[in-house]
Amino acid sequence: MEAARIREEEAEMDLTEQDLVRLGLTRKGKWQYTVADIEALPEYVRAELIDGELFVRMKTPETIHQDILMGLSFQVELYIQKKKGKCHVFPAPFGVQIKRDIYNYVEPDITLICDDEKLNRYGCYGAPDFVVEIVSPSNRKMDYVRKLALYKEAGVREYWIVDPKYERVTVYDLAKGTEPTLHPFSERIRVGVYDDLYLDIANRHDTLEEILTEERQISHETGRAEGLQEGETRFAMLTAILLREGRTDALAKAAADLEYRNNLYRENAL
C-alpha cells in the first residue's frame, strides 16, 4: 500500500500490491504523480492528487452520501436558475486542477464556479468559489485536514464539510479567514458567497415545492398589481375621451367600474 501513498486511515482500499503494479502506482513520495497518471487510470478508478501524492478511491459512496450530494446540488442549481445567475454548480465526479499545475487534481463532491474562464472541456482550471465535501468513513482525515489545507492555499472562497455521521456541517469562510462555524443538519445554513442562499440538509427533498409556492405567490402579486395598474390606465383614457366628447353623465359610471375592478383584485388577494 505504501507504494501508492495510500494510508489505511485515509482510504479503505481493496487494491493489492499486484493491482498497484498493474496500474503503475509504484512510485513513492510527493511530486511523483501528475495529472497524466490520473488520465491513464481505468474509468472505474477514481483518484486525486495533492502535491503529486496520489490518493485512490475504489469504494462506492454510501446512499446517504449520494442523497445529500443530489439534494444540495439541486438546491444550488434552483437558486442559480431563479436568480438567472452566471455561476455553475457541478456534482462529483468533476475534475478540478485547483492550483493550475499538473500536481494537484481533486474531485470535490460539489463545486461552484463563478468565473467562466476557469472552465474547460475537462473541468475547472483554478480554484472554485465554493466547495462541499461529504465525509465518508474512509475519507475523514482527507476532508478535515488535507483538503482543508489545499483549498485554503489554492484560494477557494468557502469550504463546507458535511458530516452525516454527526449530522453537522463545518463552514470555513476561507476568504475572510474567520474561525469555522458548526451547524446541525436541522439548521438552514447560509452560503457565504451569496447574500440570500440557504441550504437545507434536513429537508433537502422539499425545496422544489417551496420554490414553486413562492413563485406562485410572486406571480399572483404581480398579476394583481398589473391588473390594478391596467384598470387605472383604462380609467384615465376613458375619462379623457368622455370629457372631450362632453359626456359628463358617463363619468360616474366609469368611476364605478374602476372601483369595482379594484375591489375585485383586492378580494382575490385575500
C-alpha positions as CSV (number, residue, x, y, z in Angstrom):
1,M,0.0,0.0,0.0
2,E,2.8,2.4,0.8
3,A,3.9,2.3,-2.8
4,A,1.0,4.4,-3.8
5,R,1.0,6.6,-0.7
6,I,-2.4,5.3,0.3
7,R,-2.7,5.2,4.0
8,E,-5.2,2.8,5.6
9,E,-6.7,5.5,7.9
10,E,-7.4,7.7,4.8
11,A,-8.8,5.3,2.3
12,E,-10.1,1.7,2.7
13,M,-8.7,0.2,-0.4
14,D,-9.4,-3.2,-2.0
15,L,-6.2,-2.8,-4.0
16,T,-3.4,-5.4,-3.7
17,E,0.3,-4.9,-4.4
18,Q,-0.3,-6.7,-7.7
19,D,-3.1,-4.1,-8.5
20,L,-0.7,-1.3,-7.8
21,V,1.9,-2.7,-10.1
22,R,-0.6,-3.3,-12.8
23,L,-1.9,0.3,-12.6
24,G,1.5,1.8,-12.5
25,L,1.1,3.1,-8.9
26,T,4.5,2.1,-7.5
27,R,6.3,5.4,-7.2
28,K,6.8,6.7,-3.6
29,G,6.6,10.1,-2.1
30,K,5.3,13.5,-3.2
31,W,5.8,15.0,-6.6
32,Q,5.8,11.5,-8.1
33,Y,2.5,11.6,-9.9
34,T,0.9,14.1,-12.3
35,V,-2.5,14.6,-14.0
36,A,-1.3,12.4,-16.8
37,D,-1.2,9.5,-14.4
38,I,-4.8,10.2,-13.4
39,E,-5.9,10.3,-17.0
40,A,-4.2,6.9,-17.7
41,L,-6.2,5.1,-14.9
42,P,-9.2,2.9,-15.8
43,E,-12.5,4.7,-15.7
44,Y,-13.6,2.7,-12.6
45,V,-10.7,4.1,-10.6
46,R,-11.3,7.5,-9.0
47,A,-8.1,9.3,-7.9
48,E,-6.9,12.7,-6.7
49,L,-3.6,14.4,-6.4
50,I,-2.2,16.7,-3.6
51,D,1.3,18.0,-4.3
52,G,2.0,15.0,-6.6
53,E,0.8,12.4,-3.9
54,L,-1.8,10.0,-5.2
55,F,-5.0,9.0,-3.4
56,V,-7.2,6.4,-5.0
57,R,-10.8,5.7,-4.2
58,M,-12.3,2.4,-5.2
59,K,-15.3,2.1,-2.9
60,T,-18.8,3.2,-4.0
61,P,-20.2,6.1,-1.8
62,E,-22.9,5.2,0.7
63,T,-26.5,6.0,0.0
64,I,-26.7,8.9,2.5
65,H,-23.6,10.4,0.8
66,Q,-25.3,10.4,-2.6
67,D,-28.6,11.6,-1.2
68,I,-27.1,14.7,0.3
69,L,-25.0,15.3,-2.8
70,M,-28.0,15.4,-5.1
71,G,-30.2,17.3,-2.6
72,L,-27.7,20.1,-2.1
73,S,-26.7,20.3,-5.7
74,F,-30.3,20.6,-6.7
75,Q,-30.9,23.4,-4.2
76,V,-27.9,25.4,-5.5
77,E,-29.0,24.9,-9.1
78,L,-32.6,26.0,-8.4
79,Y,-31.2,29.2,-6.8
80,I,-29.0,29.9,-9.8
81,Q,-31.8,29.4,-12.2
82,K,-34.2,31.5,-10.1
83,K,-31.7,34.4,-9.9
84,K,-30.6,33.9,-13.6
85,G,-27.1,33.8,-12.2
86,K,-23.9,33.1,-14.1
87,C,-22.3,30.7,-11.7
88,H,-22.2,26.9,-12.4
89,V,-22.7,24.1,-9.9
90,F,-21.2,20.6,-10.6
91,P,-21.7,17.5,-8.5
92,A,-19.0,14.8,-8.5
93,P,-17.3,13.5,-10.4
94,F,-15.9,16.8,-11.7
95,G,-12.2,17.4,-12.1
96,V,-10.5,20.5,-10.7
97,Q,-6.8,21.4,-11.3
98,I,-7.0,23.6,-8.3
99,K,-3.5,25.1,-8.4
100,R,-3.3,25.3,-12.2
101,D,-0.5,22.8,-12.2
102,I,-0.1,19.1,-13.0
103,Y,0.5,18.0,-9.4
104,N,-2.9,18.9,-7.8
105,Y,-6.2,17.4,-9.0
106,V,-9.3,16.9,-6.9
107,E,-12.9,15.9,-7.5
108,P,-15.0,17.7,-4.8
109,D,-18.5,16.4,-4.1
110,I,-20.0,19.8,-5.0
111,T,-18.2,22.5,-6.9
112,L,-19.4,26.1,-7.6
113,I,-17.6,28.2,-10.1
114,C,-18.5,31.8,-11.0
115,D,-15.7,32.5,-13.4
116,D,-16.4,31.0,-16.8
117,E,-12.7,31.5,-17.8
118,K,-11.8,28.7,-15.3
119,L,-14.0,26.2,-17.1
120,N,-12.8,23.9,-20.0
121,R,-14.0,20.7,-21.6
122,Y,-12.3,18.6,-18.8
123,G,-13.4,20.5,-15.7
124,C,-12.1,23.5,-13.8
125,Y,-8.7,25.0,-14.1
126,G,-8.1,27.1,-10.9
127,A,-9.8,27.5,-7.5
128,P,-13.6,27.2,-7.3
129,D,-15.6,29.8,-5.4
130,F,-17.4,27.2,-3.2
131,V,-16.6,23.6,-2.4
132,V,-18.6,21.0,-0.5
133,E,-17.1,17.7,0.7
134,I,-19.4,15.0,2.2
135,V,-17.5,12.9,4.7
136,S,-17.4,9.1,4.2
137,P,-15.9,6.7,6.8
138,S,-12.9,6.3,4.7
139,N,-12.0,9.9,4.0
140,R,-12.4,11.8,7.3
141,K,-8.7,12.8,7.5
142,M,-8.6,13.8,3.8
143,D,-11.6,16.2,4.1
144,Y,-10.8,17.6,7.5
145,V,-7.1,18.0,7.2
146,R,-5.5,17.6,3.7
147,K,-8.2,19.2,1.6
148,L,-8.8,22.0,4.1
149,A,-5.2,23.0,3.8
150,L,-5.3,22.6,0.0
151,Y,-8.4,24.6,-0.5
152,K,-7.2,27.4,1.7
153,E,-3.8,27.6,0.0
154,A,-5.4,27.5,-3.5
155,G,-7.8,30.3,-2.9
156,V,-11.2,28.7,-2.5
157,R,-13.5,31.3,-1.0
158,E,-15.7,29.0,1.1
159,Y,-15.5,25.3,2.1
160,W,-18.1,23.1,3.7
161,I,-17.5,19.7,5.3
162,V,-20.9,17.9,5.6
163,D,-20.6,15.1,8.1
164,P,-23.5,12.6,8.0
165,K,-22.1,10.6,11.0
166,Y,-22.5,13.5,13.4
167,E,-25.2,15.3,11.3
168,R,-23.3,18.6,11.3
169,V,-21.7,21.0,8.8
170,T,-18.4,22.7,9.4
171,V,-18.3,26.0,7.4
172,Y,-14.9,27.6,6.6
173,D,-15.0,31.2,5.3
174,L,-11.6,31.0,3.8
175,A,-11.8,34.3,2.0
176,K,-12.2,36.2,5.3
177,G,-10.0,33.8,7.4
178,T,-12.5,33.7,10.2
179,E,-13.0,30.8,12.7
180,P,-15.0,27.9,11.3
181,T,-18.6,27.6,12.4
182,L,-20.6,24.4,13.2
183,H,-24.2,23.9,12.2
184,P,-26.6,21.0,12.8
185,F,-28.4,19.4,9.9
186,S,-31.6,20.8,11.3
187,E,-30.5,24.4,10.6
188,R,-30.8,26.2,7.3
189,I,-27.3,27.3,6.5
190,R,-26.4,30.4,4.5
191,V,-23.9,30.1,1.7
192,G,-21.4,32.9,2.3
193,V,-20.6,33.5,-1.4
194,Y,-24.2,34.6,-1.8
195,D,-26.4,37.0,0.2
196,D,-29.6,35.0,0.3
197,L,-28.9,31.4,-0.5
198,Y,-29.7,29.0,2.4
199,L,-29.2,25.2,2.1
200,D,-31.5,22.9,4.0
201,I,-30.0,19.4,4.5
202,A,-32.8,18.1,6.7
203,N,-35.4,19.0,4.2
204,R,-33.3,18.6,1.1
205,H,-36.1,17.0,-0.9
206,D,-38.8,19.6,-0.2
207,T,-37.0,22.5,-1.7
208,L,-38.8,22.4,-5.1
209,E,-42.3,22.7,-3.6
210,E,-41.1,25.7,-1.5
211,I,-39.7,27.4,-4.6
212,L,-42.9,26.7,-6.6
213,T,-45.1,28.1,-3.8
214,E,-43.0,31.2,-3.6
215,E,-43.1,31.7,-7.4
216,R,-46.9,31.2,-7.4
217,Q,-47.2,33.9,-4.7
218,I,-45.0,36.3,-6.6
219,S,-46.9,35.7,-9.8
220,H,-50.2,36.3,-8.1
221,E,-49.0,39.5,-6.5
222,T,-47.5,40.7,-9.8
223,G,-50.7,39.9,-11.7
224,R,-52.8,41.8,-9.1
225,A,-50.6,44.8,-9.3
226,E,-50.6,44.7,-13.1
227,G,-54.4,44.4,-13.1
228,L,-54.9,47.4,-10.8
229,Q,-52.5,49.4,-12.9
230,E,-54.3,48.4,-16.1
231,G,-57.6,49.5,-14.7
232,E,-56.3,52.9,-13.7
233,T,-54.8,53.4,-17.1
234,R,-58.0,52.5,-18.8
235,F,-60.0,54.8,-16.5
236,A,-57.7,57.7,-17.3
237,M,-58.1,57.1,-21.0
238,L,-61.8,56.7,-20.8
239,T,-62.3,59.9,-18.7
240,A,-60.3,61.9,-21.2
241,I,-62.5,60.7,-24.1
242,L,-65.7,61.4,-22.2
243,L,-64.6,64.9,-21.3
244,R,-63.6,65.6,-24.8
245,E,-67.0,64.4,-26.1
246,G,-68.8,66.3,-23.3
247,R,-70.4,63.1,-21.9
248,T,-70.1,64.1,-18.2
249,D,-73.1,61.8,-17.4
250,A,-70.9,58.7,-18.2
251,L,-68.1,59.7,-15.9
252,A,-69.9,58.4,-12.8
253,K,-70.3,55.0,-14.5
254,A,-66.6,54.9,-15.4
255,A,-65.6,55.7,-11.8
256,A,-67.9,52.9,-10.5
257,D,-66.4,50.5,-13.0
258,L,-62.9,51.3,-11.7
259,E,-63.9,50.9,-8.1
260,Y,-65.5,47.5,-8.9
261,R,-62.3,46.3,-10.6
262,N,-60.1,47.5,-7.7
263,N,-62.3,45.7,-5.2
264,L,-62.2,42.5,-7.2
265,Y,-58.4,42.4,-7.3
266,R,-58.2,43.2,-3.6
267,E,-60.7,40.4,-2.7
268,N,-58.7,37.8,-4.8
269,A,-55.6,38.8,-2.9
270,L,-57.1,37.7,0.4
